Amino acid sequence: MATLETEIKAYEARRDELEKQHHGKFIVLKGQDLIGAYDTFEAAAQEAIRRFGRGPYLIRQVGAPPISIPASVMYRPTVKVSSANH
């Protein structure tokens, strides 16, 4: 299983810059690269999945404490079904 050690170190190294420029936003880090800053977790996750598939990549809200999510948890976008199809 891939780890996020590189991404976590990159976040920590850039923490001050990120907090000044993107406080409260959800960022995506892939390797040492900042992919983007997004208003919602869903927007960040959609872009990360579109570009990198299952990962690894780090999605983190700048300024918020880190959270632990079990490896068995996977983000799945919600699909809206139109009632016209039923």
QUIJOCOR-V744231 format. One record per backbone hydrogen bond with DSSP energy under -1.0 kcal/mol. NH is the residue of the N-H (numbers start at 1). CO is the residue of the C=O. If there is no record, write none. Layout:
# QUIJOCOR-V744231
nh=NH co=CO
nh=NH co=CO
This chain:
# QUIJOCOR-V744231
nh=8 co=4
nh=9 co=5
nh=10 co=6
nh=11 co=7
nh=12 co=8
nh=13 co=9
nh=14 co=10
nh=18 co=14
nh=19 co=15
nh=20 co=16
nh=21 co=17
nh=22 co=18
nh=24 co=62
nh=25 co=22
nh=26 co=38
nh=27 co=60
nh=28 co=36
nh=29 co=58
nh=30 co=33
nh=33 co=30
nh=35 co=28
nh=38 co=26
nh=44 co=40
nh=45 co=41
nh=46 co=42
nh=47 co=43
nh=48 co=44
nh=49 co=45
nh=50 co=46
nh=51 co=47
nh=52 co=48
nh=53 co=49
nh=55 co=52
nh=58 co=29
nh=60 co=27
nh=62 co=25
nh=64 co=61
nh=73 co=70
nh=85 co=82
nh=86 co=83
